[in-house]
Amino acid sequence: MSDQLSFLVEIWPALLEGLKMSLYLSAGSLFLGLAVGLPLALAKTYGGRLLGLLATGYIEVVRGTPMVVQLLIVYFGLPEIGIVIHRVPAAIIALAINSSAYQAEYFRGAILSISDGQLAAARAIGMSQFQAIIYVVLPQALRIVIPPWSNEMVYMVKYTSVAFVIAVPELMAQGQMIITRTFRPMETLFWVGVVYVIVLSILAKIVDLIEARVRIPGFQMEREG
């Protein structure tokens, strides 16, 4: 046991650096994905036939292709047409593209859970459709979507491990480098796993507290187990 703890002390600085990078990638990709996913959900729900088809096409293509393929296209494919992106921004963009499609479906589900009668009532008192969506539908939908959205947050921290393929030093990549240096794969992977479990548990608890404070009774969307 003392040997394991000594090994953890030895590798902890590298694991911490990897964790910081994983959280940085996660935060950047989640918020960029949110900025794309919410308009996609609105376009698919209220955008009419053309915008709805375009949004649906984007969502299905992104969800139907592996994340690692999207990452390789962004990092290795775009330079072929003259667009060169550094590995860290490339990882954030690729992860955000993938996340935006899933977030769009989370938001669309939350929007559809709002009764059509509320939209009709808002229109009846003189609001435009845009105003009704902004002031009536979205405030409720953004509360309702928190539990399923937290799934995406948890998944994204784990998904950052794909950035290893373009040499981004996130947590798993740091683990691989430690293995190369120490030749202790089982112990290294064990501690990498422990870090993931602790961090994800903390994040899930924080989201639970936020969701409890903004919950609308009777209008919850369940989070996956």
N, C-alpha and C positions, 0 to 999 in steps of 0.2 A: 504493500500500500504506500509506504513511504517513497518507494522508487517511482510509483505512478505520480504522486504529488510533486516530486522533484522534477519529473519529466514535464508536468503541466507548467510548473514555474518557469522551466527552460523555454517552452514553446509559446507561453502566453503572450509575449509581445507580438509575435507574428500572427497569432490567432486574433488578437485585438485589432491589429491593422486590417486583417481580412474582414473582420466583422464590421468595422467602420466602412469599408468599401462596399460590403453587401448592403448595409443600411442606406448608404448614399445612393447606390444604384436603385434600390427599392423605392426610396422616397421620390427620386427624380422620375422614375418610370411610372409610378402610381399617379402622381399629380399631372404629368403630361398625358397619361392615358385617360385621366378624368377630363382634362380639357378637350380631348377628342371624343371620348366615349359619350359624354352627356349630349353634345350636339348630334351625335349619331343616333342616340335614342330618341331625341326630339324629332329628328328628320324621319326616322322610321315610323314614328307614331303619328306625327302631325304634318309631315312634309309633303303629302300627296303622293301620287303614283311615281313620278320620276325620282324625287329625292328618296322616297322609300325604297325604290329598287336599287339606287346607288348605295344607300346605307346598308341594305341587306347584302348586296354583292360584296362590299368591303368586309363586312362582318363574317360572312361565310368563307371568303377566301382566307382571311387571317386565321380564323378558327380551324380551318381545314388543312393548314400547313404547319409543320413542326416549327417550334420557336427557334431551334438552332439553325434551320434553313433561313428564317427571316434575319437572324443575326449575321449569318455569312453573307447574305445579299447586301445588307447595309454596309458591312465592313469591307468585304472584298468585291462586291458587285458594283457599288456606286462609283468607286475609283475608275472603273472601266468607261464611265461616261463623264469623267472629270470631276467628280464630287468626292473629295477625300475627307474622311472624318476620323478624328482620333479615336482610339479604342474605347475609352470610357464614355464619351458622348455617343459613340456608335452603339455601345451596349445599352445605354439608357433609351435611345431611340428605338432600337429593336424590341426591347422589353416593353416599351410604351405602346408600340404598334400592336403587339400581342395583347397587352392588357386592355387597350381601348376597346377591342372587339368584345371582350368578356364584360367589361364594365358597361358597355352600351346595352347589353342584354339584361344586366342587373337593373340598370336605371329604367329600361323599358318595362320590365316586370313591375317595378315600383310605381311607375306612372300609370300603368294599366290597372293597378289595384285601387286607384282613386276613382270613385264613382263618377260616371258621366254626368250625373245630376248636378254635381258641384260645378262642373264646367258650364253646364247649361244655365245654372243659377247665376253664375258670374256674368255670363253674356246677357242675361235678362236684366241685370241692374246697370247695364251700360258699358261693361268692360269689353275691350276687343279680345279676340282669341289670344293674342300675344300677352296681353295683360293678365288674362285669366290663367294662362299657363305659368307665368312668372310669379304671380301673387297668390294663387290658389293651389295649383297642382304641385309645383316644384317644392314649396316649403314642406308639404306633407311627404312627397316622394323622397326627398333627401333624408328625412328621418327614417322612413320605412326601409330604405335601402342599406342602412348601416350594417345589419347583421350579415347579409350576403356579401356586401362590399368588403367586410372584414376577412372573408375567405380569400378574396383576391390579395389582400395585404399579406396574409400569412403565406399564400402560395408564392407571391412575388419574392419574398425573402429567400425562399428555397430555389426559385427559378433563376436567381442571379448566378447560381453555380454554372449555368451554361456559358457565362462570360469567360470562363476558363479557357474556352477554345480559341479566344482571340487575345489571350495572355493578360486579361484584367485580373489584378491580384485580389480577388474577393476571398471569402472564407475558405471555400473548397480548394481554390488554387493555392492558397497559403498552406493548407493541409498537404497538398501534393508536394509542394516544395520542402516542407518539413520531412515528409517521408523520404524524399530523395536525399536529404541531408543526413537523416538519422537512421534510416533503414528500420524504422519501427512503425509499420503501417497500421497494425491493429490498434495500438495505443493512440496513435495520432487520430485515426478515424473515430475512435471512441470519444475523444475529447472534442473533436469537431462536432460530433452528434450531440454531445452534452450542451455545447454552446448554442446550437440551433434550438434545442428543446427549451432551454431556459429563456432565450430571447423571444421565441415565438409565444411561449406561455405568458410572458410579461406583456407583449403586444396585444395578445388576445384578451387579457384581463383589462387592459386600458380601454380597448374598444367596447368591452362589456359594460364598463362604467359609463362611458359616453352614451352608449345606446340606452342604458337604463334612465339616464337623465332626460333624453329627448324623446323617449318612446311615446307613441300615440296608442293608448289602450285600444285593443281590438284590431289594430292594423299592422301587426308585425309580420315580416317575412322571415321564415326560419333560416338560421344558419346551418350549414352542413355540419354533421358530426365529425 
